């Protein structure tokens, strides 16, 4: 990549590259998460509960995984309705299975996969999802991770530039640090 002659152009290129990396990572993470949910739902409905149309239920779960909150309810409701054709006990077990899958996905696997794809620590990703959901609802949860990833990258770069432009504020020697830590 050729570095532009003007610093503003370099910053604009950096911002566009960061957006491309973070948003692309987010989309890849969501795709992997949807694929995982699809496999778990399809295999669970087919091999554990022996429901008809298990493959189609897995595909439905894949498509609905891209719709925050509402998609989970729709795919779960369809699976439970099909399970009701067998018995109410099967429907209840399918409900428990669905709750288990989506709790694990939402609290454990999701923040790790999406956070790693975007470049966020899972705790930061989870905090961003909760904050985004509380502040802006469904749209906040949808865009929380990519926005947090972009903000994190910008803050890291600004901090690096600050350190380069103000070396006197970071010029503590190893001896000074040792004296401060040990109290000598």
SULTAMO-V778863 format. One record per backbone hydrogen bond with DSSP energy under -0.5 kcal/mol. CO is the residue of the C=O (numbers start at 0). NH is the residue of the N-H. If there is no record, write none. Layout:
co->[CO;CO]
nh->[NH;NH]
//
This chain:
co->[5;6;7;8;9;10;11;12;13;14;15;16;17;18;19;20;21;22;23;24;25;26;27;28;29;30;31;32;33;34;35;36;37;38;39;40;41;42;42;43;43;44;50;52;53;54;55;56;57;58;59;60;62;63;65;66;67;68;69;70;71;72;73;74;75;76;77;78;79;80;81;82;82;86;87;88;89;90;91;92;93;94;95;96;97;98;99;100;101;102;103;103;104;107;108;109;110;111;112;113;114;114;120;121;122;123;124;125;126;127;128;129;130;131;132;135;135;136;137;138;139;142;143;144;145;146;147;148;149;150;151;152;153;154;155;156;157;158;159;160;161;163;165;166;167;172;173;174;175;176;177;178;178]
nh->[9;10;11;12;13;14;15;16;17;18;19;20;21;22;23;24;25;26;27;28;29;30;31;32;33;34;35;36;37;38;39;40;41;42;43;44;45;46;47;47;48;50;53;56;57;58;59;60;61;62;63;64;65;66;67;70;69;72;73;74;75;76;77;78;79;80;81;82;83;84;84;85;86;90;91;92;93;94;95;96;97;98;99;100;101;102;103;104;105;106;107;108;109;111;112;113;114;115;116;117;118;119;124;125;126;127;128;129;130;131;132;133;134;135;136;138;139;140;141;142;143;146;147;148;149;150;151;152;153;154;155;156;157;158;159;160;161;162;163;164;165;166;168;169;170;176;177;178;179;180;181;182;183]
//
